[in-house]
Amino acid sequence: MRIAILGTGALAVALGSGWTRAGHDVVIGGRSFERADAAAKASGARARPLTEVAADAEAVLLSVRWEGVTGMLTAVGAHNGSLAGKPLIDPTNAVDHGIGVLRTESGRAAAHRVAEFAPGAHVVKAFHLFPSTHWNVPSPSAAVVAMCGDDRRALAVVGSLVRDIGGTPAVIGGLDRARQLEEVAGFVIALAFAGIDPRSAVPTAPLRSP
Ligand SMILES: NC(=O)c1ccc[n+]([C@@H]2O[C@H](COP(=O)([O-])OP(=O)(O)OC[C@H]3O[C@@H](n4cnc5c(N)ncnc54)[C@H](OP(=O)(O)O)[C@@H]3O)[C@@H](O)[C@H]2O)c1
């Protein structure tokens, strides 16, 4: 699959490395071409200028800090429909680090903002919960990647990208569930920074067949 990664940081390198290892054709773009080139070299991918990085992509990962989301989407022309029809993975955490409070307005998700700035793109909230270091090894330990989105084909594409790096996808619903998924990240971050293992704060629930 041709995958475009927007952003040059830790998550871009971790997922880019995993997907190139899985045989995908990964290109990386950032507001600095030098940093994009460094991220590409670190992950076995190729760097591309922002104006062309997503042009022929079959999936796009928006791997920038929350403050940079609208700037990045504007830089690739998403506001003018350049990502229309493409699966657009949103792993962003608009969360006060160390506190875990969401910075988005009440009831709204970061993923909704992404969808607004990328008309026609099939936004899938995913990869926001596990730290980049989880994916940084060739055979990561088991991880269920909870995700949501409105387009079935985009969910299937992202699900296959999860499996390609050793995870198991779990679709919890449409993009209207994105706020809930983002709150989970805030919950995990709040407990982790309080020195509590977040897994110890979740009960073992009886499993039901789907
Ligand atoms: N790292 C993780 O463990 C992890 C896990 C799950 C989800 N996430 C989420 O994934 C996203 C990327 O995380 P990361 O750790 O890879 O971040 P990072 O290492 O800090 O890199 C962030 C990227 O965002 C860009 N950026 C930052 N501020 C910007 C702005 N104002 N305008 C435009 N671009 C800006 C940076 O560009 P420059 O290099 O030009 O500054 C860089 O390409 C974040 O939303 C984060 O919440 C991260």
The ligand as an ORCA input file, in Angstrom:
! r2SCAN-3c Opt
* xyz 0 1
  N       4.618      9.737     20.670
  C       3.673      8.911     21.124
  O       3.967      8.008     21.928
  C       2.250      9.068     20.660
  C       1.377      8.014     20.883
  C       0.053      8.147     20.444
  C      -0.356      9.312     19.826
  N       0.530     10.341     19.650
  C       0.066     11.545     18.978
  O       0.638     11.531     17.685
  C       0.964     12.857     17.262
  C       2.458     12.918     16.954
  O       3.152     12.615     18.159
  P       4.747     12.602     18.210
  O       5.123     12.090     19.551
  O       5.300     11.941     17.013
  O       5.064     14.149     18.201
  P       6.435     14.889     18.035
  O       7.568     13.923     18.097
  O       6.439     16.014     18.978
  O       6.346     15.420     16.519
  C       5.260     16.139     16.175
  C       5.221     16.556     14.737
  O       4.304     17.637     14.808
  C       4.878     18.755     14.162
  N       4.429     19.979     14.832
  C       4.514     20.302     16.126
  N       3.968     21.512     16.349
  C       3.526     21.943     15.147
  C       2.854     23.107     14.696
  N       2.514     24.091     15.543
  N       2.552     23.202     13.375
  C       2.869     22.205     12.506
  N       3.514     21.082     12.884
  C       3.823     20.950     14.176
  C       6.357     18.586     14.295
  O       6.966     19.314     13.260
  P       8.406     19.962     13.442
  O       9.358     18.832     13.488
  O       8.517     20.834     12.256
  O       8.376     20.731     14.733
  C       6.517     17.071     14.117
  O       6.546     16.754     12.745
  C       0.553     13.778     18.409
  O      -0.704     14.321     18.140
  C       0.485     12.850     19.618
  O      -0.486     13.298     20.562
  C       1.811     10.237     20.045
*
